Amino acid sequence: MSAHTHATPHAHHGGSYLESKGSFWTNVIDWATTVDHKKIGVMYLFAILFMFFLGGVAALAVRLELLDPVRAVTDGAGKVMITGQLFGAADANSIASGNDTYNVLFTLHGAIMVFMVIVPSVPGSLGNFVLPLMLGAKDVAFPRVNLLSWYIYVVGSIFAVTSIILGGVDTGWTFYTPYSTTTALGEPKVVLMVLGAFILGFASILTGLNFIVTVHKLRAPGMGWFDMPLFVWGIYSSAIIQVLATPVIGITLLLLAFERFTRIGIFDPALGGDPVLFQHFFWFYSHPVVYVMILPGMAIISELIGVHSHKKIFGYRAVAFASLGIAGVSFIVWGHHMFTSMSEVASTIFSGLTFLVAIPTAVKVFNWIGTLYKGSISLNTPMLYALIFLFTFSIGGLTGLPLGTLSTDLHLHDTYFVVAHFHYVMMGGTIMAMIGGIHHWWPKMFGKMYNERWGMIGAIVVFIGFNVTFFTQFFMGTRGMPRRYASYVQEFQIWHQVSTIGSLILLVGFLIHLFVLVQSLLAGRKAPKNPWGGLTLEWLADSPPEEHNFAHEPIVQCGPYDYDTHVPHHWDPKDYQIPEENLRTTAAH
């Protein structure tokens, strides 16, 4: 029995959206002016992966610097002695210069990863590509606005990268005052970086607005709210946060740039301003944006677990409402970033509110585990990343509890415990989910199957490297190692060395994935319409989809996870079991 039926054909029936339009320059112009959500999603994907590479290089530089505890000490006579000459530091001035470089590198890493990678990652790339297909739509609601958001993202990234070329910014990715208003590295670079983040905010707002209207107005005939895939629910919830919270950071960064140019006191205490006010403004946006980062990742995991368990999602409505619940709670918990700078009463209130977000998050995790229970699990690369997500994100969530508790947070605040927690949530959550999502939808996006065996090897190497890198940082944090310091006491050296080795293992894992995906484009087996056996509408489209997505307008006749009553359309179980020819390199058809 077919999962879906078809209605009237669209007026236009073209070839694949990837088909060449003629000469090289004709294709360049076509992609540069396209309003096709699929091409915009692919452009976002490759731009975000490039920025991920830049941020990763900065992270590796930070970890290599921390291999050795470079610091200046004095002997009994007051003479300066240098220890830990990893990069040939010869005197105290060299060490001070090295510390400035370190500050620039970790600021660069944080700013790129947050504003240019994790925030736009899933909505901009996979969201743009998959969401209209899942809804049975021909495109997003505002195609030209979608293209505009892509160009705004590029312009904002250029501003930020220009500040790097000019010598970088040393304020930290949060741009805290008074650092960002008094830094010795110079006004123009700080303002360029801040304006870059400000411009990127507009791309976020436009993308979120587009998705909200698309979900409301362009669902296929027969698709009610509770017929939507959970990926759509997750993207929809994060879009609400993008539209409501991003203007706050926009005006905050504008005020910061304004203060630097005019010297009017807004945040700088030397000018009569209040630096804690900046923290309130910044975290009122930046805590909700944590959920803009993680909600799309959770949305991917719902799809991966549902499809690759080949089982009806356990508690579909609970997971859908949990997405909205997380979006709602995210606006009232920003104060837990400021326990050390707020009154006891305010800190107590925010501490209590912080624990609320654990409820909808736990609902999701328990429902995912319930879906896995007695499922017909296919242990392939996407499913492996779903399991990795459950492990790493759970550690990230559970280690958030001592940070939300006043008595323990006062000791752990600004230590490596916070660094490890943040990376387990953001990288162990969003990035792991995104890599799984890329592998899940890669056959649909590019029409090629990748080498499954090497994909799984890459996933295992990434998992090992990630945990070796960041789990050790929990131990450093509980022992008092402060974050954002280039120099440290000798007792922490072994932990830093293990963490750096982990980062190199992580690099190897990512390089394996890069090789696997590039090889699939060059010599991969042609992908069938529905290689995994999914019931959502994108698997009705060709692989890769035609320009207007569907030859016929799809009509929904079953839920997205009704595996107990419907057989997936255009699905051959042999594809689902990953045949041997998919495991070895074959020539492209």
Secondary structure, 3 states (H helix, E strand, C coil): CCCEEEEEECCCCCCECCCCCCCHHHHHHHHHCCCCHHHHHHHHHHHHHHHHHHHHHHHHHHHHHCCCCCEEEECCCCCEEEECCCCCCCCHHHHHHHHHHHHHHHHHHHHHHHHHHHHHHHHHHHHHHHHHHHHCCCCCCCHHHHHHHHHHHHHHHHHHHHHHHCCCCCCCCCCCCCHHHHCCCCHHHHHHHHHHHHHHHHHHHHHHHHHHHHHHHCCCCCCCHHHCCHHHHHHHHHHHHHHHHHHHHHHHHHHHHHHHHHCCCCCCHHHCCCHHHHHHHHHHHHHHHHHHHHHHHHHHHHHHHHHHHCCCCCCHHHHHHHHHHHHHHHHHCHHHHCHHHCCHHHHHHHHHHHHHHHHHHHHHHHHHHHHHCCCCCCCCHHHHHHHHHHHHHHHHHHHHHHHHCHHHHHHHCCEHHHHHHHHHHHHHHHHHHHHHHHHHHHHHHHCECCCHHHHHHHHHHHHHHHHHHHHHHHHHHHCCCECCCCCCCHHHHHHHHHHHHHHHHHHHHHHHHHHHHHHHHHHCCECCCCCCCCCCHHHHCCCCCECCECCEEEEECCCCCCCCCCCCCCCCHHHHCCCHHHHCCCCCC
